[in-house]
Amino acid sequence: MIQTDALIKKEGFEVLRNKLGEVNMERFIVLVNREKFNYTEWRKNLFEDLKLEELAEKADQYSKGL
């Protein structure tokens, strides 16, 4: 199902607010907007310090929570 940009933004803000709270959600948005943020590069390095087994365990825990 293809979602509209407005719906994706709305759901993204809801996720951020639920995970971080309103104040830290705002701080996150300010930080991302302030920097020249390259999401693709950030994702490449996100799990570089995890061993493969740890990453697999996190993925398994996430999928069980869905």
DSSP file (Angstrom, degrees, kcal/mol; ACC not computed):
  #  RESIDUE AA STRUCTURE BP1 BP2  ACC     N-H-->O    O-->H-N    N-H-->O    O-->H-N    TCO  KAPPA ALPHA  PHI   PSI    X-CA   Y-CA   Z-CA
    1    1 A M              0   0    0      0, 0.0     2,-0.4     0, 0.0     0, 0.0   0.000 360.0 360.0 360.0 127.1    0.0    0.0    0.0
    2    2 A I        -     0   0    0      1,-0.0     2,-0.3     0, 0.0     0, 0.0  -0.719 360.0-153.7 -86.1 130.6    1.4    3.4   -1.0
    3    3 A Q        -     0   0    0     -2,-0.4     2,-0.1     1,-0.1    -1,-0.0  -0.764  17.2-111.8-104.5 151.2    1.0    6.1    1.6
    4    4 A T     >  -     0   0    0     -2,-0.3     4,-2.2     1,-0.1     5,-0.2  -0.362  28.5-113.1 -73.0 159.6    0.8    9.8    1.1
    5    5 A D  H  > S+     0   0    0      1,-0.2     4,-2.5     2,-0.2     5,-0.2   0.890 118.1  55.0 -58.7 -40.3    3.7   12.0    2.2
    6    6 A A  H  > S+     0   0    0      1,-0.2     4,-2.4     2,-0.2    -1,-0.2   0.902 108.6  47.2 -62.8 -41.2    1.4   13.6    4.8
    7    7 A L  H  > S+     0   0    0      2,-0.2     4,-2.7     1,-0.2     5,-0.2   0.897 110.9  51.3 -68.2 -40.0    0.5   10.2    6.3
    8    8 A I  H  X S+     0   0    0     -4,-2.2     4,-2.4     2,-0.2    -2,-0.2   0.924 112.1  46.9 -62.2 -44.3    4.2    9.1    6.4
    9    9 A K  H  X S+     0   0    0     -4,-2.5     4,-2.6     2,-0.2     5,-0.2   0.927 112.2  50.3 -63.0 -44.3    5.1   12.4    8.2
   10   10 A K  H  X S+     0   0    0     -4,-2.4     4,-2.0     1,-0.2    -2,-0.2   0.939 113.9  43.9 -59.8 -48.4    2.2   12.0   10.6
   11   11 A E  H  X S+     0   0    0     -4,-2.7     4,-2.3     1,-0.2    -1,-0.2   0.872 112.0  54.1 -66.6 -36.5    3.1    8.4   11.5
   12   12 A G  H  X S+     0   0    0     -4,-2.4     4,-2.5    -5,-0.2    -2,-0.2   0.918 108.9  47.7 -62.8 -44.0    6.8    9.3   11.8
   13   13 A F  H  X S+     0   0    0     -4,-2.6     4,-2.8     1,-0.2    -1,-0.2   0.885 110.6  52.7 -64.1 -37.9    6.0   12.1   14.3
   14   14 A E  H  X S+     0   0    0     -4,-2.0     4,-2.7    -5,-0.2    -2,-0.2   0.918 109.8  48.1 -63.2 -43.1    3.8    9.7   16.2
   15   15 A V  H  X S+     0   0    0     -4,-2.3     4,-2.3     2,-0.2     5,-0.3   0.941 113.7  46.9 -62.2 -47.8    6.7    7.1   16.4
   16   16 A L  H  X>S+     0   0    0     -4,-2.5     4,-3.3     1,-0.2     5,-0.6   0.923 113.8  47.6 -60.6 -44.9    9.2    9.8   17.5
   17   17 A R  H  X5S+     0   0    0     -4,-2.8     4,-1.8     1,-0.2    -1,-0.2   0.913 113.4  47.7 -64.7 -42.3    6.8   11.2   20.1
   18   18 A N  H  <5S+     0   0    0     -4,-2.7    -1,-0.2    -5,-0.2    -2,-0.2   0.864 121.1  36.8 -66.4 -35.7    6.0    7.7   21.5
   19   19 A K  H  <5S+     0   0    0     -4,-2.3    -2,-0.2    -5,-0.2    -3,-0.2   0.893 134.0  19.9 -83.8 -42.4    9.6    6.7   21.7
   20   20 A L  H  X5S-     0   0    0     -4,-3.3     4,-0.5    -5,-0.3    -3,-0.2   0.662 100.8-120.7-104.1 -19.7   11.3   10.0   22.7
   21   21 A G  H  X< -     0   0    0     -4,-1.8     4,-2.0    -5,-0.6     5,-0.2  -0.113  40.8 -72.8  86.1 163.6    8.5   12.1   24.2
   22   22 A E  H  > S+     0   0    0      1,-0.2     4,-2.2     2,-0.2     5,-0.2   0.899 129.1  48.4 -63.7 -43.4    7.6   15.5   22.9
   23   23 A V  H  > S+     0   0    0      1,-0.2     4,-2.2     2,-0.2    -1,-0.2   0.948 115.8  42.1 -65.6 -48.5   10.6   17.4   24.1
   24   24 A N  H  X S+     0   0    0     -4,-0.5     4,-2.5     2,-0.2    -1,-0.2   0.794 110.6  58.1 -71.1 -26.5   13.2   15.0   22.8
   25   25 A M  H  X S+     0   0    0     -4,-2.0     4,-2.3     2,-0.2    -1,-0.2   0.940 108.6  46.1 -62.1 -46.6   11.2   14.6   19.6
   26   26 A E  H  X S+     0   0    0     -4,-2.2     4,-2.4     1,-0.2    -2,-0.2   0.914 112.2  50.6 -61.6 -43.5   11.6   18.3   19.0
   27   27 A R  H  X S+     0   0    0     -4,-2.2     4,-2.7     1,-0.2    -1,-0.2   0.915 109.4  51.5 -61.2 -43.0   15.3   18.2   19.9
   28   28 A F  H  X S+     0   0    0     -4,-2.5     4,-2.6     2,-0.2     5,-0.2   0.927 110.2  48.4 -59.3 -46.6   15.8   15.3   17.4
   29   29 A I  H  X S+     0   0    0     -4,-2.3     4,-2.4     1,-0.2    -1,-0.2   0.912 112.2  48.8 -62.3 -43.0   14.1   17.3   14.6
   30   30 A V  H  X S+     0   0    0     -4,-2.4     4,-2.2     2,-0.2    -1,-0.2   0.924 111.7  49.8 -62.0 -44.8   16.1   20.4   15.4
   31   31 A L  H  X S+     0   0    0     -4,-2.7     4,-1.7     1,-0.2    -2,-0.2   0.918 112.4  46.5 -60.8 -44.8   19.4   18.3   15.4
   32   32 A V  H  < S+     0   0    0     -4,-2.6     5,-0.5     1,-0.2    -1,-0.2   0.904 115.2  46.3 -66.1 -41.0   18.6   16.7   12.1
   33   33 A N  H  < S+     0   0    0     -4,-2.4    -1,-0.2    -5,-0.2    -2,-0.2   0.818 110.1  54.5 -70.9 -30.3   17.6   20.0   10.5
   34   34 A R  H  < S+     0   0    0     -4,-2.2    -1,-0.2    -5,-0.2    -2,-0.2   0.866 105.6  58.3 -72.0 -37.1   20.7   21.8   11.8
   35   35 A E  S  < S-     0   0    0     -4,-1.7     2,-1.5    -5,-0.2     0, 0.0  -0.484  93.3-108.8 -91.9 160.1   23.2   19.3   10.4
   36   36 A K        -     0   0    0     -2,-0.2     2,-0.5     2,-0.0    -3,-0.1  -0.750  52.5-164.7 -82.2  91.5   23.8   18.2    6.9
   37   37 A F        -     0   0    0     -2,-1.5     2,-0.8    -5,-0.5     3,-0.1  -0.710  18.9-166.7 -92.9 122.5   22.3   14.9    7.7
   38   38 A N     >  -     0   0    0     -2,-0.5     4,-2.4     1,-0.2     5,-0.2  -0.875   1.1-170.6-108.7  99.1   22.9   12.0    5.3
   39   39 A Y  H  > S+     0   0    0     -2,-0.8     4,-2.5     1,-0.2     5,-0.2   0.871  83.5  55.0 -58.6 -40.6   20.5    9.3    6.3
   40   40 A T  H  > S+     0   0    0      1,-0.2     4,-1.7     2,-0.2    -1,-0.2   0.924 110.9  43.8 -62.0 -46.0   22.1    6.7    4.0
   41   41 A E  H  > S+     0   0    0      2,-0.2     4,-1.3     1,-0.2    -1,-0.2   0.895 112.2  53.9 -65.4 -40.1   25.6    7.1    5.5
   42   42 A W  H  X S+     0   0    0     -4,-2.4     4,-0.7     1,-0.2     3,-0.4   0.920 108.9  48.5 -59.8 -44.5   24.1    7.2    9.0
   43   43 A R  H >< S+     0   0    0     -4,-2.5     3,-0.6     1,-0.2     4,-0.5   0.851 104.5  59.9 -65.7 -35.0   22.4    3.8    8.4
   44   44 A K  H 3< S+     0   0    0     -4,-1.7    -1,-0.2     1,-0.2     3,-0.2   0.866 115.5  34.1 -60.6 -35.3   25.6    2.3    7.0
   45   45 A N  H >< S+     0   0    0     -4,-1.3     3,-1.1    -3,-0.4     4,-0.3   0.446  91.0  97.6 -99.6  -1.5   27.4    2.9   10.3
   46   46 A L  T << S+     0   0    0     -4,-0.7     3,-0.2    -3,-0.6    -1,-0.2   0.862  97.5  24.1 -59.8 -41.0   24.4    2.4   12.7
   47   47 A F  T >  S+     0   0    0     -4,-0.5     3,-1.6    -3,-0.2    -1,-0.3   0.133  84.3 116.1-112.9  19.7   25.2   -1.2   13.6
   48   48 A E  T <  S+     0   0    0     -3,-1.1    -1,-0.2     1,-0.3    -2,-0.1   0.758  76.8  52.6 -64.7 -24.4   29.0   -1.4   12.9
   49   49 A D  T 3  S+     0   0    0     -4,-0.3     2,-0.3    -3,-0.2    -1,-0.3   0.496  92.8  92.7 -89.3  -3.1   29.9   -2.0   16.5
   50   50 A L  S <  S-     0   0    0     -3,-1.6     2,-0.1     2,-0.0    -3,-0.0  -0.706  76.1-125.3 -92.0 141.0   27.5   -5.0   16.9
   51   51 A K     >  -     0   0    0     -2,-0.3     4,-2.4     1,-0.1     3,-0.3  -0.469  30.6-109.4 -73.8 156.5   28.5   -8.6   16.2
   52   52 A L  H  > S+     0   0    0      1,-0.2     4,-2.6     2,-0.2     5,-0.2   0.878 119.8  53.6 -56.2 -40.6   26.5  -10.4   13.7
   53   53 A E  H  > S+     0   0    0      2,-0.2     4,-2.1     1,-0.2    -1,-0.2   0.885 108.7  49.1 -63.6 -38.9   24.9  -12.6   16.4
   54   54 A E  H  > S+     0   0    0     -3,-0.3     4,-2.4     2,-0.2    -2,-0.2   0.911 111.8  48.6 -66.7 -42.3   23.8   -9.5   18.4
   55   55 A L  H  X S+     0   0    0     -4,-2.4     4,-2.4     1,-0.2    -2,-0.2   0.909 110.9  50.5 -64.1 -41.9   22.3   -7.9   15.3
   56   56 A A  H  X S+     0   0    0     -4,-2.6     4,-2.3    -5,-0.2    -1,-0.2   0.896 110.3  50.3 -62.8 -39.9   20.4  -11.2   14.5
   57   57 A E  H  X S+     0   0    0     -4,-2.1     4,-2.6     2,-0.2    -2,-0.2   0.913 110.5  48.8 -64.8 -43.1   19.1  -11.3   18.1
   58   58 A K  H  X S+     0   0    0     -4,-2.4     4,-2.4     2,-0.2    -2,-0.2   0.909 111.8  49.3 -63.0 -41.7   17.9   -7.7   17.9
   59   59 A A  H  X S+     0   0    0     -4,-2.4     4,-2.5     2,-0.2    -2,-0.2   0.902 111.4  49.6 -63.4 -41.2   16.2   -8.4   14.6
   60   60 A D  H  X S+     0   0    0     -4,-2.3     4,-1.9     2,-0.2    -2,-0.2   0.916 111.3  48.4 -63.9 -44.5   14.6  -11.6   16.0
   61   61 A Q  H  X S+     0   0    0     -4,-2.6     4,-1.2     1,-0.2    -2,-0.2   0.901 112.1  50.1 -63.7 -40.2   13.3   -9.6   19.1
   62   62 A Y  H >X S+     0   0    0     -4,-2.4     4,-0.6     1,-0.2     3,-0.5   0.936 109.9  49.1 -63.8 -46.1   11.9   -6.9   16.8
   63   63 A S  H >< S+     0   0    0     -4,-2.5     3,-0.7     1,-0.3    -1,-0.2   0.840 108.4  54.0 -66.5 -31.3   10.1   -9.3   14.5
   64   64 A K  H 3< S+     0   0    0     -4,-1.9    -1,-0.3     1,-0.2    -2,-0.2   0.782 105.3  55.4 -70.2 -25.6    8.5  -11.1   17.5
   65   65 A G  H <<        0   0    0     -4,-1.2    -1,-0.2    -3,-0.5    -2,-0.2   0.578 360.0 360.0 -82.6  -9.7    7.2   -7.7   18.7
   66   66 A L    <<        0   0    0     -3,-0.7    -1,-0.2    -4,-0.6    -2,-0.1   0.491 360.0 360.0 -74.7 360.0    5.4   -7.0   15.5
